[in-house]
Amino acid sequence: MDVRRVILTFLLIVMAACATGPEGVYRDENMDFGSIRSVAVLPFANLSRDQAAGERVRDVFVTQLLATGGLYVIPAGETAKAIMTAGILNPTAPTKDEIIKLATALKAEAVITGVLREYGEVRSGTSTANVISMSLQMTEGQTGRVVWSASSTEGGIGLKDRLLGGGGDPMNDITVKAVDDLLAKLFK
Amino acid sequence: MIYWLNSLSNTLRAVFVAACVFFIYGCAHTGPVRTVGEGRGSGMRIAILPVENLSGRKAPLEEIRRSLADHVRTLGVQVLDEAATEAYIVRHRIRYTGGVSEAEARTFRNEEGVEAVLIASLELYDDESPPKIGLIARLVSCGDSPTILWMDSVDITGADSPGILALGLIDDPVQLRDKAFAALAGSLNGFFEAKTAAPVPQAAGNRRPETPVTGFGPGGSITVQGERMRGRFGPKIQYDSLFIEPGRRYSVALVPFFNRSDRRDAAEILLLHLASEFVRKPNFSVVEPGVVRQQLLNSRVVMIEGISLSDSDLVSHLLNADLVITGDVMDYQESSGSSGSPMVDFSVMAIDKNSKKVTWSSKSYNKGTDGVLFFDIGKVNTAGELASEMSRKVVEGLLSSEVVHEGKE
């Protein structure tokens, strides 16, 4: 078999694989993200074992999003009041119409929802560490269309934890890292 | 000295060095020595309300109140006797003793002739060895507009300064209580001594208005480096678009925080610590929390996950407050056992009266062992002291901050 042909085929396959975008990120290319000035962050769906995890992560996310200076985040109390007024039964998974109604009430250009898949300690044999896994979605307030989506996982048991123990990084620190990662994906 | 050391055997030299290290360690944990002045209360007539118990456990509240009254009397202050105070409370059917409303302050002055009310909140009490006590106290003026004249807190344990051979360990809860109240009395005496000097609002220093960065422009991500600027107990994340005018005094209303921790009354405790730090700064005048509470009740304000913008607007107009401060408490844990460490996690938000927007937001989380490297030097033993340190950093950050934006390509 011609060795050059094999190498060329292999290189073509590798280049095709590299051509994909960052993992776990969707960005609507037709959306003008510069028009988004204020957002409302709804309560996150919590699939983890810690009942308060959703609110903890939301608190970190809201503060960090505000801290970037790029977007204004409607305060949680105002969002909660609007959810109640709009009669949204499940604020963690609102329908398209509910999002449009909420965004109009809050005068927000977009609404962010999220799912917390994992939050807390994970064990493997004798090693333990903290882990967080979450995904966020941004829905445009006028049309109810999803314009951005990303996910992030931080923490977990690494080689250092298996060899030296230690329990991994504190939960708040890896939460901040995960949120940082998501914000980097949002603003890129 | 070096020749003398060299002349000793190796064993004796090691013992001498170890003794020096333990001695230094013992001295390192000695808290500030407070001395009570010669009673500068100038005959001020005050009433002391029954102690509000936020500790979550049973405590000898009457004894604590009496002990506090005794310490305050040594400052030359006239304290309304307990029977008269109790009679006033029964007459006016007062159930809440964690603050005074405008009406209560007025009637206290008119009926009992008191100039101020001392309000004490017990945040920590444990009489098992080593004993622990934490108290937040404030002096509120009586009259048409109650004002917080002085506010301070003390959080100590019997094991704070064990010293060499644990000779400094305090096992007796009464002895610890006396030490704590002596410190508070010293602080109150400092207020009386400085009473004649008018507070001068601090200059804003290097403060500049925040220039929001457009996150969606060309280029990379933006992160705010919190910890490296604000020190050990500073907020880890901070958003700041508030401009403090030099020389101006801002009125601040602290609205009840949302408690998401397992500790009952954590939100009330944290609010008091924050209020204490705001009171220290001449740039801020804090609306008495009892007045805020009464105003919220009168206005039938119901908070779901925090205050709404319309309620914040109502509160700021009714109380004439430039800033409405609120937040969430995620964690508030005391240390467990002898080697445990307290943990506090909270976020703070400030809503501006004029813009009706969030102009300040911060997230703080710390443990008592943060930044501690050797021999527990610098370890914080109580959640109250930790909350106090963290609150101080939040308020300092509000007054003067340098927000750094790092652009990553």
Interface residues (C-beta under 8 A of the other chain):
Chain A: F33 G34 I36 A52 E55 R56 D59 V60 V62 T63 Q64 L66 A67 T68 G69 G70 L71 Y72 V73 P75 A76 G77 E78 T79 A80 K81 M84 N172 V176 D180 L183 A184 L186 F187 K188
Chain B: E210 T211 P212 V213 T214 G215 F216 G217 G220 S221 I222 T223 V224 G226 K236 I237 Q238 Y239 S241 R260 M303 I304 E305 G306 I307 S308 L309 S310 D311 T326 D328 M330 D345 S347 M349 I351 K357 V358 S361 S362 K363 Y365 V403 H405 K408
